[in-house]
Amino acid sequence: MAAGLSFSLIIQAMVNMLVAVGLVPITGQPLPLLSMGGTSYIFTCISIGVILSVSRQDHMESEKQKSAAEPAAFGNRKRTALA
């Protein structure tokens, strides 16, 4: 799902770049996050939110797997940042 949403945002940006340099005719494709249309802005924000949610979920699962793989003696201590 995240790949499809990312792909749609990239395609919109690429089409706008091609129009800007004159390689394709003007299409009316909205520029992500910069177009004046409210619907485009809302759906672009929703797409970015879904992508960030998927990314966060993947990160949390990988952290959970890392903590499960650590030895029990080290798993209970809290990690602190070096000053």
ABEGO torsion letter per residue (X at the ends): XAAAAAAAAAAAAAAAAAAAAGABBBAGBBBBGABABAAAAAAAAAAAAAAAAAAAAAAAAAAAAAAAABBAAAAABBBBBBX
